[in-house]
Amino acid sequence: MTREYYDDNYGVWTDMEDEETREFYRDVQKRSVTKKCDGCNRTVKILPDYAYCNNCAEMVEHGLDPSEYSSGG
């Protein structure tokens, strides 16, 4: 059974069988800070240089404005 993990930086992690992926995931978690997402205004745990959580970043990549879809956080 494959375990799935979710974080606000990259979304769903599924390939946790691979040691290199697990190390990268742990490093990302270690370096992440708690802050408000610029798109949805939710408090999320993301890398310090990121402005958007994964959900909002995907919206931006598709040309959408995440604040239009936010419930206000």
The first five atom37 places (N, CA, C, CB, O) and aatype in JSON, in Angstrom:
{
  "aatype": [12, 16, 1, 6, 18, 18, 3, 3, 2, 18, 7, 19, 17, 16, 3, 12, 6, 3, 6, 6, 16, 1, 6, 13, 18, 1, 3, 19, 5, 11, 1, 15, 19, 16, 11, 11, 4, 3, 7, 4, 2, 1, 16, 19, 11, 9, 10, 14, 3, 18, 0, 18, 4, 2, 2, 4, 0, 6, 12, 19, 6, 8, 7, 10, 3, 14, 15, 6, 18, 15, 15, 7, 7],
  "atom_mask": [
    [1, 1, 1, 1, 1],
    [1, 1, 1, 1, 1],
    [1, 1, 1, 1, 1],
    [1, 1, 1, 1, 1],
    [1, 1, 1, 1, 1],
    [1, 1, 1, 1, 1],
    [1, 1, 1, 1, 1],
    [1, 1, 1, 1, 1],
    [1, 1, 1, 1, 1],
    [1, 1, 1, 1, 1],
    [1, 1, 1, 0, 1],
    [1, 1, 1, 1, 1],
    [1, 1, 1, 1, 1],
    [1, 1, 1, 1, 1],
    [1, 1, 1, 1, 1],
    [1, 1, 1, 1, 1],
    [1, 1, 1, 1, 1],
    [1, 1, 1, 1, 1],
    [1, 1, 1, 1, 1],
    [1, 1, 1, 1, 1],
    [1, 1, 1, 1, 1],
    [1, 1, 1, 1, 1],
    [1, 1, 1, 1, 1],
    [1, 1, 1, 1, 1],
    [1, 1, 1, 1, 1],
    [1, 1, 1, 1, 1],
    [1, 1, 1, 1, 1],
    [1, 1, 1, 1, 1],
    [1, 1, 1, 1, 1],
    [1, 1, 1, 1, 1],
    [1, 1, 1, 1, 1],
    [1, 1, 1, 1, 1],
    [1, 1, 1, 1, 1],
    [1, 1, 1, 1, 1],
    [1, 1, 1, 1, 1],
    [1, 1, 1, 1, 1],
    [1, 1, 1, 1, 1],
    [1, 1, 1, 1, 1],
    [1, 1, 1, 0, 1],
    [1, 1, 1, 1, 1],
    [1, 1, 1, 1, 1],
    [1, 1, 1, 1, 1],
    [1, 1, 1, 1, 1],
    [1, 1, 1, 1, 1],
    [1, 1, 1, 1, 1],
    [1, 1, 1, 1, 1],
    [1, 1, 1, 1, 1],
    [1, 1, 1, 1, 1],
    [1, 1, 1, 1, 1],
    [1, 1, 1, 1, 1],
    [1, 1, 1, 1, 1],
    [1, 1, 1, 1, 1],
    [1, 1, 1, 1, 1],
    [1, 1, 1, 1, 1],
    [1, 1, 1, 1, 1],
    [1, 1, 1, 1, 1],
    [1, 1, 1, 1, 1],
    [1, 1, 1, 1, 1],
    [1, 1, 1, 1, 1],
    [1, 1, 1, 1, 1],
    [1, 1, 1, 1, 1],
    [1, 1, 1, 1, 1],
    [1, 1, 1, 0, 1],
    [1, 1, 1, 1, 1],
    [1, 1, 1, 1, 1],
    [1, 1, 1, 1, 1],
    [1, 1, 1, 1, 1],
    [1, 1, 1, 1, 1],
    [1, 1, 1, 1, 1],
    [1, 1, 1, 1, 1],
    [1, 1, 1, 1, 1],
    [1, 1, 1, 0, 1],
    [1, 1, 1, 0, 1]
  ],
  "atom_positions": [
    [[0.84, -1.18, 0.0], [0.0, 0.0, 0.0], [0.89, 1.25, 0.0], [-0.96, -0.01, 1.23], [1.78, 1.39, 0.85]],
    [[0.66, 2.14, -0.94], [1.42, 3.37, -1.05], [0.77, 4.44, -0.19], [1.53, 3.82, -2.52], [-0.43, 4.71, -0.3]],
    [[1.58, 5.05, 0.66], [1.09, 6.16, 1.47], [1.21, 7.44, 0.67], [1.86, 6.26, 2.8], [2.14, 7.62, -0.11]],
    [[0.26, 8.34, 0.88], [0.31, 9.65, 0.26], [0.48, 10.69, 1.36], [-0.95, 9.93, -0.59], [-0.1, 10.56, 2.44]],
    [[1.26, 11.7, 1.07], [1.48, 12.81, 1.99], [1.1, 14.08, 1.26], [2.96, 12.86, 2.49], [1.22, 14.17, 0.04]],
    [[0.63, 15.07, 2.01], [0.28, 16.35, 1.42], [1.03, 17.45, 2.16], [-1.26, 16.59, 1.48], [1.14, 17.42, 3.39]],
    [[1.53, 18.41, 1.42], [2.03, 19.62, 2.04], [1.62, 20.8, 1.17], [3.59, 19.56, 2.22], [1.26, 20.63, 0.01]],
    [[1.68, 22.0, 1.75], [1.23, 23.2, 1.05], [2.23, 23.71, 0.03], [0.94, 24.27, 2.04], [1.93, 24.66, -0.69]],
    [[3.44, 23.1, -0.05], [4.43, 23.52, -1.04], [4.19, 22.85, -2.39], [5.82, 23.2, -0.54], [4.17, 23.52, -3.42]],
    [[4.03, 21.54, -2.38], [3.99, 20.77, -3.62], [2.74, 19.91, -3.77], [5.19, 19.9, -3.71], [2.61, 19.21, -4.78]],
    [[1.84, 19.94, -2.82], [0.63, 19.14, -2.94], [0.84, 17.72, -2.47], [0.0, 0.0, 0.0], [1.42, 17.49, -1.41]],
    [[0.37, 16.76, -3.27], [0.4, 15.35, -2.88], [1.73, 14.72, -3.27], [-0.76, 14.58, -3.53], [2.21, 14.87, -4.39]],
    [[2.31, 14.01, -2.32], [3.54, 13.24, -2.53], [3.14, 11.76, -2.54], [4.64, 13.55, -1.41], [2.57, 11.28, -1.56]],
    [[3.44, 11.05, -3.62], [3.05, 9.64, -3.7], [4.23, 8.69, -3.77], [2.17, 9.43, -4.88], [4.09, 7.52, -3.4]],
    [[5.37, 9.14, -4.24], [6.51, 8.24, -4.44], [7.44, 8.24, -3.23], [7.3, 8.65, -5.7], [8.63, 8.51, -3.34]],
    [[6.87, 7.94, -2.07], [7.66, 7.98, -0.84], [8.46, 6.7, -0.62], [6.75, 8.23, 0.35], [9.13, 6.56, 0.41]],
    [[8.41, 5.78, -1.55], [9.22, 4.56, -1.47], [10.69, 4.88, -1.78], [8.69, 3.48, -2.46], [11.59, 4.18, -1.33]],
    [[10.89, 5.93, -2.55], [12.22, 6.32, -2.99], [12.91, 7.15, -1.9], [12.13, 7.13, -4.31], [12.38, 8.17, -1.47]],
    [[14.08, 6.71, -1.45], [14.8, 7.39, -0.37], [15.13, 8.84, -0.71], [16.08, 6.63, -0.04], [15.05, 9.71, 0.15]],
    [[15.5, 9.1, -1.95], [15.83, 10.46, -2.37], [14.61, 11.39, -2.23], [16.34, 10.46, -3.83], [14.74, 12.54, -1.81]],
    [[13.44, 10.88, -2.59], [12.21, 11.65, -2.46], [11.9, 11.92, -1.0], [11.03, 10.92, -3.13], [11.53, 13.03, -0.64]],
    [[12.05, 10.9, -0.15], [11.81, 11.08, 1.29], [12.75, 12.12, 1.88], [11.98, 9.75, 2.03], [12.33, 12.94, 2.69]],
    [[14.01, 12.1, 1.49], [14.98, 13.09, 1.99], [14.58, 14.5, 1.54], [16.4, 12.74, 1.49], [14.65, 15.44, 2.33]],
    [[14.18, 14.64, 0.28], [13.76, 15.94, -0.22], [12.53, 16.43, 0.54], [13.46, 15.88, -1.73], [12.46, 17.59, 0.94]],
    [[11.55, 15.54, 0.74], [10.33, 15.88, 1.48], [10.68, 16.36, 2.9], [9.38, 14.66, 1.54], [10.17, 17.38, 3.35]],
    [[11.53, 15.62, 3.59], [11.93, 16.0, 4.96], [12.63, 17.35, 4.96], [12.86, 14.92, 5.57], [12.39, 18.16, 5.86]],
    [[13.47, 17.61, 3.98], [14.17, 18.89, 3.89], [13.17, 20.03, 3.66], [15.21, 18.86, 2.75], [13.28, 21.09, 4.29]],
    [[12.22, 19.83, 2.78], [11.2, 20.84, 2.5], [10.41, 21.13, 3.78], [10.25, 20.38, 1.36], [10.15, 22.29, 4.1]],
    [[10.04, 20.08, 4.51], [9.28, 20.28, 5.74], [10.09, 21.04, 6.78], [8.83, 18.93, 6.31], [9.56, 21.9, 7.49]],
    [[11.36, 20.72, 6.87], [12.25, 21.37, 7.83], [12.41, 22.87, 7.56], [13.61, 20.7, 7.83], [12.46, 23.68, 8.48]],
    [[12.49, 23.22, 6.27], [12.74, 24.61, 5.89], [11.47, 25.46, 5.8], [13.45, 24.65, 4.57], [11.55, 26.68, 5.72]],
    [[10.31, 24.82, 5.81], [9.05, 25.54, 5.67], [8.71, 26.33, 6.92], [7.91, 24.57, 5.35], [9.07, 25.95, 8.04]],
    [[8.01, 27.46, 6.71], [7.6, 28.33, 7.8], [6.08, 28.53, 7.72], [8.35, 29.71, 7.75], [5.47, 28.34, 6.67]],
    [[5.5, 28.92, 8.83], [4.07, 29.2, 8.86], [3.85, 30.65, 8.47], [3.46, 28.89, 10.26], [4.42, 31.56, 9.07]],
    [[3.0, 30.86, 7.46], [2.67, 32.21, 7.02], [1.37, 32.2, 6.25], [3.8, 32.8, 6.16], [0.84, 31.13, 5.93]],
    [[0.84, 33.38, 5.94], [-0.41, 33.48, 5.17], [-0.12, 33.39, 3.68], [-1.15, 34.8, 5.5], [0.8, 34.04, 3.18]],
    [[-0.91, 32.59, 2.99], [-0.83, 32.49, 1.53], [-1.37, 33.79, 0.93], [-1.63, 31.24, 1.0], [-2.41, 34.28, 1.36]],
    [[-0.66, 34.35, -0.05], [-1.09, 35.59, -0.7], [-2.34, 35.4, -1.56], [0.03, 36.13, -1.56], [-2.99, 36.37, -1.94]],
    [[-2.69, 34.16, -1.86], [-3.86, 33.91, -2.7], [-5.13, 33.7, -1.91], [0.0, 0.0, 0.0], [-6.13, 34.38, -2.14]],
    [[-5.11, 32.76, -0.98], [-6.33, 32.38, -0.25], [-6.37, 32.92, 1.18], [-6.45, 30.89, -0.22], [-7.39, 32.8, 1.86]],
    [[-5.28, 33.51, 1.63], [-5.16, 34.06, 2.98], [-5.23, 33.01, 4.09], [-6.24, 35.06, 3.2], [-5.4, 33.36, 5.26]],
    [[-5.1, 31.72, 3.72], [-5.03, 30.68, 4.75], [-3.65, 30.7, 5.38], [-5.35, 29.28, 4.17], [-2.68, 31.05, 4.72]],
    [[-3.57, 30.32, 6.63], [-2.28, 30.12, 7.26], [-1.79, 28.75, 6.82], [-2.37, 30.24, 8.83], [-2.44, 27.73, 7.07]],
    [[-0.63, 28.73, 6.17], [-0.08, 27.5, 5.61], [1.39, 27.37, 6.01], [-0.23, 27.47, 4.07], [2.0, 28.33, 6.49]],
    [[1.94, 26.19, 5.81], [3.35, 25.96, 6.07], [4.04, 25.78, 4.72], [3.58, 24.71, 7.02], [3.94, 24.72, 4.09]],
    [[4.74, 26.84, 4.28], [5.41, 26.83, 2.98], [6.83, 27.35, 3.12], [4.62, 27.67, 1.95], [7.21, 27.91, 4.14]],
    [[7.61, 27.14, 2.07], [8.98, 27.63, 2.06], [8.98, 29.16, 2.18], [9.72, 27.19, 0.76], [8.07, 29.81, 1.68]],
    [[9.98, 29.72, 2.84], [10.0, 31.17, 3.11], [9.9, 32.05, 1.87], [11.26, 31.51, 3.84], [9.34, 33.14, 1.93]],
    [[10.43, 31.59, 0.75], [10.4, 32.41, -0.46], [9.15, 32.19, -1.3], [11.62, 32.14, -1.3], [9.02, 32.79, -2.37]],
    [[8.23, 31.34, -0.86], [6.99, 31.12, -1.57], [5.93, 32.09, -1.08], [6.51, 29.67, -1.4], [5.87, 32.4, 0.11]],
    [[5.09, 32.58, -2.0], [3.99, 33.47, -1.63], [2.65, 32.74, -1.62], [3.92, 34.65, -2.58], [1.72, 33.15, -0.94]],
    [[2.57, 31.64, -2.39], [1.32, 30.92, -2.55], [1.44, 29.47, -2.09], [0.87, 30.97, -4.0], [2.49, 28.85, -2.21]],
    [[0.34, 28.95, -1.56], [0.26, 27.52, -1.27], [0.14, 26.78, -2.61], [-0.95, 27.18, -0.32], [-0.06, 27.41, -3.65]],
    [[0.27, 25.48, -2.59], [0.23, 24.69, -3.82], [-1.08, 24.9, -4.59], [0.41, 23.21, -3.51], [-1.07, 25.06, -5.81]],
    [[-2.21, 24.9, -3.89], [-3.5, 25.07, -4.56], [-3.56, 26.4, -5.31], [-4.65, 24.99, -3.55], [-3.98, 26.45, -6.47]],
    [[-3.15, 27.48, -4.66], [-3.18, 28.8, -5.29], [-2.15, 28.9, -6.41], [-2.94, 29.9, -4.25], [-2.42, 29.52, -7.44]],
    [[-0.98, 28.32, -6.23], [0.05, 28.34, -7.27], [-0.46, 27.64, -8.54], [1.34, 27.66, -6.77], [-0.19, 28.1, -9.65]],
    [[-1.19, 26.55, -8.37], [-1.76, 25.86, -9.54], [-2.78, 26.74, -10.24], [-2.41, 24.53, -9.12], [-2.86, 26.75, -11.47]],
    [[-3.58, 27.47, -9.46], [-4.55, 28.4, -10.08], [-3.82, 29.47, -10.89], [-5.45, 29.06, -9.0], [-4.2, 29.75, -12.02]],
    [[-2.79, 30.06, -10.31], [-2.02, 31.1, -10.99], [-1.42, 30.54, -12.28], [-0.9, 31.65, -10.07], [-1.42, 31.21, -13.32]],
    [[-0.9, 29.31, -12.22], [-0.31, 28.69, -13.42], [-1.34, 28.51, -14.53], [0.29, 27.34, -13.06], [-0.98, 28.47, -15.71]],
    [[-2.62, 28.41, -14.15], [-3.68, 28.25, -15.14], [-4.36, 29.58, -15.48], [-4.73, 27.26, -14.64], [-5.41, 29.61, -16.12]],
    [[-3.75, 30.69, -15.03], [-4.27, 32.01, -15.38], [-5.42, 32.5, -14.52], [0.0, 0.0, 0.0], [-6.1, 33.46, -14.88]],
    [[-5.65, 31.85, -13.38], [-6.74, 32.26, -12.5], [-6.22, 33.11, -11.35], [-7.48, 31.03, -11.96], [-5.05, 33.01, -10.98]],
    [[-7.09, 33.92, -10.78], [-6.76, 34.73, -9.62], [-7.3, 33.99, -8.39], [-7.35, 36.19, -9.73], [-8.52, 33.94, -8.19]],
    [[-6.43, 33.41, -7.55], [-6.9, 32.62, -6.42], [-7.77, 33.41, -5.44], [-5.73, 32.06, -5.69], [-8.61, 32.81, -4.76]],
    [[-7.58, 34.71, -5.35], [-8.38, 35.49, -4.4], [-9.87, 35.51, -4.79], [-7.85, 36.94, -4.31], [-10.73, 35.71, -3.94]],
    [[-10.15, 35.29, -6.07], [-11.55, 35.23, -6.52], [-12.24, 33.96, -6.07], [-11.61, 35.34, -8.03], [-13.47, 33.9, -6.03]],
    [[-11.47, 32.93, -5.73], [-12.03, 31.64, -5.35], [-11.88, 31.37, -3.86], [-11.37, 30.53, -6.13], [-12.29, 30.32, -3.36]],
    [[-11.29, 32.32, -3.14], [-11.02, 32.17, -1.72], [-12.26, 32.45, -0.9], [-9.89, 33.08, -1.29], [-13.07, 33.31, -1.25]],
    [[-12.4, 31.72, 0.19], [-13.5, 31.99, 1.11], [-13.08, 33.01, 2.17], [-13.97, 30.68, 1.79], [-13.83, 33.29, 3.1]],
    [[-11.88, 33.57, 2.0], [-11.42, 34.6, 2.92], [-10.49, 34.1, 4.0], [0.0, 0.0, 0.0], [-9.99, 34.89, 4.79]],
    [[-10.25, 32.77, 4.05], [-9.3, 32.18, 4.98], [-9.69, 32.39, 6.35], [0.0, 0.0, 0.0], [-8.98, 31.96, 7.26]]
  ]
}
